[in-house]
Amino acid sequence: MTNLLLILTGVLLNAAAQLVLKKGMSQIGSIQVDINSILTMVLKASTNIYVWSGLIFYVISFVVWLMVLSRVEVSYAYPFLSIGYIIAAFVGYFYFGESMTLNKIGGIIIICLGVFLLYRS
């Protein structure tokens, strides 16, 4: 049970990192692929609390994931990362106003079934 809690903690932290980075980049705006735009983005990102929060969540999730990999098989742990997609899809829909299509819902159901099967193994 401890291993599963560590895995889920790592997954949740990783998903949280993605979501707060998205919030931060939404505030910064769309970035063009040229050196001036990239430098401007780096400057804005370096002062954005959401970007910093995302980086902190990533570092913590990395440490947690190292703990996970020291305890369980990677073939068991790694597929649980797909739960992050489920979290991101729902938060994206409810918080960022992103689309939720039938294909996404079907994919989420398949992911849930797959994770359930892995957990039972």
C-alpha positions in Angstrom: 0.0 0.0 0.0 2.9 2.4 0.8 4.3 1.8 -2.7 0.9 2.7 -4.3 0.7 5.9 -2.2 4.2 6.9 -3.3 3.3 6.2 -7.0 0.1 8.2 -6.7 1.9 11.1 -4.9 4.5 11.2 -7.7 1.7 11.2 -10.4 -0.3 13.9 -8.6 2.8 16.1 -8.2 3.7 15.6 -11.8 0.2 16.5 -13.0 0.1 19.5 -10.7 3.4 20.7 -12.2 1.9 20.5 -15.7 -1.2 22.4 -14.7 0.5 25.2 -12.8 3.0 25.6 -15.6 0.0 25.8 -18.0 -1.5 28.5 -15.8 1.8 30.4 -15.8 2.3 30.2 -19.5 -1.3 31.3 -20.1 -0.4 34.5 -18.2 2.8 34.9 -20.2 1.2 34.3 -23.6 2.1 32.5 -26.8 5.8 32.3 -27.6 7.2 32.5 -31.1 10.2 30.5 -32.2 12.8 33.3 -32.3 15.5 34.3 -29.9 13.9 37.6 -28.8 10.6 35.9 -28.0 12.4 33.1 -26.1 14.5 35.5 -24.1 11.4 37.5 -23.2 9.6 34.3 -22.2 12.5 33.3 -20.0 12.5 36.7 -18.3 8.7 36.6 -17.7 8.8 33.0 -16.6 11.6 33.7 -14.1 9.2 36.0 -12.2 6.0 34.0 -12.5 4.8 32.3 -9.3 3.0 29.5 -11.3 6.1 28.7 -13.3 8.2 28.5 -10.1 5.5 26.4 -8.4 5.5 24.0 -11.4 9.3 23.6 -11.2 9.1 23.0 -7.5 6.4 20.3 -8.0 8.6 18.7 -10.7 11.6 18.5 -8.4 9.6 17.0 -5.6 7.9 14.6 -8.0 11.3 13.6 -9.3 12.5 12.7 -5.8 9.3 10.8 -5.1 9.7 8.9 -8.4 13.2 7.9 -7.5 11.8 6.5 -4.3 9.2 4.6 -6.3 11.7 3.2 -8.7 13.9 2.0 -5.8 10.9 -0.1 -4.5 8.9 -1.5 -7.4 9.4 -2.7 -11.0 9.4 0.1 -13.6 6.9 -2.0 -15.6 4.5 -1.7 -12.7 5.1 1.9 -11.8 5.4 3.7 -15.1 1.9 3.0 -16.5 0.5 4.8 -13.5 1.8 8.0 -14.9 -1.0 7.8 -17.4 -3.3 8.9 -14.5 -1.7 12.3 -14.9 -3.4 12.5 -18.3 -6.8 11.9 -16.8 -6.2 14.6 -14.2 -4.9 17.0 -16.8 -7.9 16.3 -19.1 -10.5 17.0 -16.4 -8.7 20.1 -14.9 -8.1 21.3 -18.5 -11.8 21.0 -19.2 -13.2 22.5 -15.9 -10.5 25.1 -15.2 -9.0 26.1 -18.6 -12.1 25.6 -20.7 -10.4 23.0 -23.0 -12.5 20.5 -25.0 -13.7 17.1 -23.7 -14.5 15.0 -26.7 -16.0 11.5 -26.9 -12.5 10.3 -28.0 -10.9 11.8 -24.9 -13.6 10.2 -22.7 -13.1 6.8 -24.3 -9.3 7.1 -23.9 -9.8 8.0 -20.2 -11.9 4.9 -19.7 -9.3 2.7 -21.4 -6.6 4.3 -19.3 -8.6 3.6 -16.1 -9.2 0.0 -17.1 -5.5 -0.5 -17.8 -4.3 1.0 -14.6 -6.9 -1.1 -12.7 -5.6 -4.2 -14.4 -2.0 -3.3 -13.5 -2.9 -2.6 -9.9 -4.5 -6.0 -9.6 -1.4 -7.8 -11.0 
